[in-house]
């Protein structure tokens, strides 16, 4: 029986016998039937470790004087001794700053940093992403440049032939634009040879005039609703503040707020006017803001998240 099984396997596995010799000469095989050369063997380099390809993320404060590794992230941070009761952490556009009392040893500071590592890395990532978005919004000042005004994009048109009677620029709102193309154009009375700084200054002057007019209107609208009186409006160019309020009725508002939509501007105006009633950020203050701007939390988030062009 075993010989029969072996014979059967041999019949299936054995190569076919060569054809019997013939007295006739067979024609040469067709080109497609000719034997193909064996492919060359390509030597492959050993795979590079993933850790060597993907460098760990790194954040470095320009005034960094210490460094720490948080998971896969290397963080160079600014360390300061300060008159305070506990260890403080601040993440800003430049990076991480750690402040600690003089009596706290360094090993406790480093342990506290490790405890807050997830928060620190997340905030540093958010700050870097926001910085990149702001840089991508930077304007190249020339004929055809675009900038945001009240949430819409406006095209700069250098128009030296027009007489703007000292206005410097005029906004044209009659444009019929294609989808995705700004419909607003700002005609600036400058020659086509104007330098970028000249164009930027002309647009900024126009925006500041619009800001003064618009902010005054919104202050006059919200002040009676909140039962307060404002005395004077000052336009500011602060780098980190959108507005401030003084108890004597002086209101400072950043002129660059005109880049945002009107509801966002209204939130800032109502915020500062509410300080004339409550000079802190207690629950009572936010309840006051809510009486005139119910969706202030959402608008506040837009103010933080939207990237406006640096000047």
ABEGO torsion letter per residue (X at the ends): XAAAAAAAAAAAABBBBBBBBBABBBBBBBAAABBBBBBBBBBBBBBBBAAAABBBBBBBBAABABBBBBEABBBBBBBBBBBBABBBBBBBAAEBBBBBBAABBAAAAAAAAAAAAAAAAAAAAAAAAAAAAAAAABBBBBBGBBBBBGGBBBBBBBBAABBAGGAGBBBBAABBBBBGBBABBBBBBBBAABBAAAAAAAAAAAAAAAAAAAAAAAAAAAAAAAGBBBABBBBBABAABABBBBAAGBBBBBAAAAABBAAAAAAAAAAAAAAAABABABAAAAAAAAAABAAAAAAAAAAAABBBBBX
